[in-house]
Amino acid sequence: MHLLHLYFENAQENGDGELCLNGRTNEVAKWTLLASGQASRELLRMIAVACGGTRLLPRLPFALERLCRGPGNPLQVECILAVHPRYRSQPQDRGLWGSGVRMDENGSVRDLRREEYRFLPYDMPIRRAKTGIGDSWLFLLGYGPEPKHHDGTDDFDFTDPLFRLTRFHSLFLDGSPLTDPVAFLSQIHYRGAKKKRLGPMHALERLSRALKEHFAIDTTSWMETECDFKRQWLSLAPWQQRTVLPALDAARHLLDAYPKHTRPLDIPGLILFDRPDQMCTEELFPRWAKFMEELFPEMQFLATVNDQ
């Protein structure tokens, strides 16, 4: 899934407007950069609300009514999405779908009914974002500027039925923990390097190659039979850990969403970043962007960055 167009009405910071991500060429830009600030952060959050699934939103650690202009002015968000051919229902399907939500002043969000859409073409098919492993046609991730991670507390067994919330919760609350890096790397090492399962092996090989190439991280032992990933992680400098963490989290969620895919990091989707230049420093940002492009070649990236 890629986002082509966003329409909104009655947003707190942005009012009424639209955001076009494919310009006049109808091609999806690899990166779209927005100036930092509350208005751009709100745009990212509105996209996550529109595409994240309304069943998940009541569990967000965030007062959603902050996105709404006020009483009597419900927030309406509509999106035009390009769906990957794998998830098209008919051969003649153009792959363009609409999706949208409405939020009242209390922060209650629901999917739009067909007759409530005001901006999308009248004949555009509509899909709703759902919850669960089987609804992977709409793959969205979102990250805030201060990544933290689980340390021995991560859940890799899907015991929470609303586990997809972790894909974008840090975009709404700083400090929401991302994937436990040691546990995740140990897991895909066991499944990939030892058991030779294609998906984990693909992820481990690409991660180790890209980290070595772009950040001079020694990953020589990652593909060996034995590797102590706790020692490997602790050997990284703090800036390296901050830079690597969102990439590991994204890889983890792709493996979770596509457990039978042999090349899960090649799946198309949308990743939202609020101030990644602050996370990895402005000097490192261009190198980090190239790293993310190589790691996830079919992803669309939308990020807020310092505009000075």
N, C-alpha and C positions, 0 to 999 in steps of 0.2 A: 504494500500500500504506500502511495505517495500522496501528499497533500498538494492540490493545485490552487485552491481558492478558499478563502475564509471570509465569511460575511458575519457582521455582528451588529446588534442594536441594543442600546441602553447599557453599555459597559461603563463601569465607574470611571475609569481613567481615559478610555478611548472613545466614549460616546457611541456614535453610529459610524460605520465605515466598513472597509474591506481590506484584505491583504492578498495580493496576487503573487504566487510563487513560481509561475511558469512563464510570465511575461508574454511577449508577442510571438515567441517561437513555438509555444506549446511543448517545450522541452523542460523537464524538471531540472532545476539548478541543483548541483551537488551541495553547495553551501548557500544559505541565505543568512546574511548578517544584519542584525538590527541594533540600533544605538541602545546603549544601556539606559536603564531607568524604569520607573514604575509602569509606564505605559507599555513598554516592550515586554516586561515580565508578565503583565496582565494578558498580552496576546498569547504568550506561551501557555499560560494557565487555561485560557479559554479553549485553545486547541486540545489540551489534555482533557478538559471537561467534556468537550464535544465528541472525542474519540475514545475516551477511556472506559466507557460503559456506565450507565446510570446506576446499576446495582452496586457499583464500587464506591461511588462518590460520597454516600453518607458516612463512610468509614475514613474519609480523608482527614488528616490532622490539620484541618484548615477551615475557617469560617467562610464558606463559599459565598455567603451574601456580600462579602467584600468586593466581589466582582460585579455586583449589580448596582445600577445607578440609584435605585431607591424605591420606596413604596409606589405602587401603581405603574412602575416601569420595569416589567420583567426583562431579564437579559435573554436575548435570542441569539444563538450561534448556529450558523449553517456552513457546511463544508462540501466542497467537491473533491472527491478522492479518485485516484487512479488505482485500480485493483490489478494485481499481478495476474497474468493469464492462467496460472494454476488454479485460481479461485473464481474464474468466470464460469457462469452457469451454462451458457450457450456459446457455440462457435462464433455466432454473429455478434456477441456481446462486445461493445466497444471498450468495456473496462472502466467506464466512468460512472461513479455512484455518488449519491448525495447522502448526507447524514446531518442530524441536527438535534439540538436540545433547547429547552426553555427553562429558565430558573426564576423563581419568584424572590421577593425581598427577604424571605426566611431562609434562603439557601437551598430550598427543595428543588431538585432537578428531575425533569422527565424528558423522554424522547418526544420529538415533534410528530404530530400526526400529518398525514399527507397534505391535508387542506391548510395546514398552518405555515407551510413553507412560503416565504415571500420573495426570495432572491434566486432560487435555483430554477433552471429550465423546467417547464411544467411536465415534460415527458421523461425527465431523468429518473431512473430507478433509485429506490431508497433502500439503504441497509442500516440496521441498528447495531451499535457495538454491544456485544454481550459479554458474558463472563465464563471463563473456563478454558481448558487446553484446546478444545476443538474449534475455537473461534479465532484462529490465528491469521485470518486473511487481513486483519487490521492490526498490524504490529507497531506499537508506539512505546517509546521510552522517553523519560524526562528526568533531567538532573539539575539540581541546584548548584550554587557556587562553592559550597564547602563540604566536599564528600567525606563521610565517615563510613565505617564498615562494621559489620558484625565481627565479634571475636569469640568464637565458640558458641554462638547463640543462633546461628542461621538455621533456617528450615528448608531442607532439600527434599522433604517427603510430601509436600502439598497438604499438610494437615489443616491449613487454613483455606477454606473454599474460595476466599476472595484474595488469593495469593497474587493475582495480577496487579493489585494495588501497589505492590512494591516496585513495579516497573516505572512509576512516575511520582512516588510519594515525596521524594526529596526536592522536587520542583516546588512543592507547597510548604514544606517545613524543613528549614536548615537542620542538619544533624540526623535526619532520618537515615537509618543505617542501610548501606548497600551490601552487596555480597561479601561474605567472609572470604578473603582472597586465598588464605591458606587451605581452607576446607575445599573451595572450588577447584583450585589447581591440583590438590591431592586427588580429588575425585576424577577429574578428566584425565589425569596421568594414569590412574588405575585402569580406567575404561579404555583409554586410547593407547598408551605406551605398553601396557601389560596385556589387556584383553583384545587389543587391536580392533576395537569398534570404530567404524569409519568416521562418524560424526565427531566424537571426542578427539580422535586422532587428528582430524582436519583442523579443529579449533586449536589444539595444543601446538601443532606444527606451525600454524600461521602466527599465533601469539608469540611463540619463541623466536621466530624469524624476524617479525616486525619490531619486537622490543630490542633485539640485538642491533638491528639496522638503524633504528631511529634514536635510541636512547643509550646505546652502548651497554646494555644490560647483559651480563653473562648468563645465557640460557643453555649452555652446552649440556648440562646434565638433565635437562627437562625431558629429553626423549630416551634417556637411559632407563634401565629396568628399575633402579632405585634412585629416588631423589627426595631429599628432605626440604619440603617447600616452606616449612616454618623458618628454617635457616635461610633459605633463598629470599623470602619476603623481608625478614629482619635485616638482611644485608643491603637492602635498597636504601638510598637516601630518602628523607622525608618528601622532597619534591618529586622523586621518582614514584613513590607510593601514591601520592595525590594524582599524578599524571596517569598512572596505570589503572587505578581503581575503577573509573567509569568504563573503561574498555573491558575489564574482566567482568563487571556487572552486566554489560550488554551481551557479551559472549555467553554468560550463564543463562540469561533469559532467552536467547535464541536457541540454545540447546534444550531448554525446558519446553519452549513452544513448538519445536520441530524435532522431536526425539528420534524420528526415523529418517531424517534427512541426512544424506552423506556429506553435504557441504553447508551446514546451517549458517555460517557467517556470510554466505552469499545471498541470503534471503533479503528481499527489499523491505523497507520500512521507513519510519520517520523517527529521528532522535532529536529531542529538544534540549538545549543547553542554556542555562542562565549563567552568564559570565564565565565561560570556560577559560578565558584569558586570565581571570583572577585565580582560577584553580591551578593553572599550570604556568602562570606569569605571561605577560605580553610578549616577552622575548621568545619564549618557547612555543607560543601559540601556533605560528605557521608550521613548525616541525610536527607539533602534536596533531594538527589538522591533516597533514599528509599521512601520518601514522594511522589515524582513524579511517581515512579513505582507503588505505591499503588493506586494513583489517576488515572493513565492512564495505566492499566495493559497490554494492547496490543500495546502500542507505542514503536517505535524504537527511541533511543536517540543517537545523534552524537554530541559530544561536544569537544571544545578545552579547555585545562586546563593548569595550570602552571606545567612545567616539571621539576622544581627545586626540 
